[in-house]
Amino acid sequence: MTLGAADHQTSSQAANFIASIAAIEIPRNDWPELMTTLVESVQTGSKSLKLGSYKAIEYICETVVLPQVRALGVDRRIRNICHKPPIQF
């Protein structure tokens, strides 16, 4: 399973899997680089990686309280992604 898979279903499952782990790890600050890595992937990755990373961020925004994400230092970028309409790649 890979986040950058060309197959939308596989990419979506990977994003959901990452978000499920993030819901546990982010509050404990055990995966501090995750959100920065996902944002960078949305900005610079291949088309399929951008879509998968964006989906992972959406799922994380649904499952992790934003104050916990703010503590990771990428709050403004995350809020922009979470509150914007879907991006066209």
Buried (B, 14 or more C-beta within 10 A) or exposed (E): EEBBBEEEEBBBBBBBBBBEEBBEBBEEEEBEEBBBEBBBBBEEBEEBBBBBBBBBBBBBBEBBEEEBBEEBEBBEBBBEBBEEEEEEE
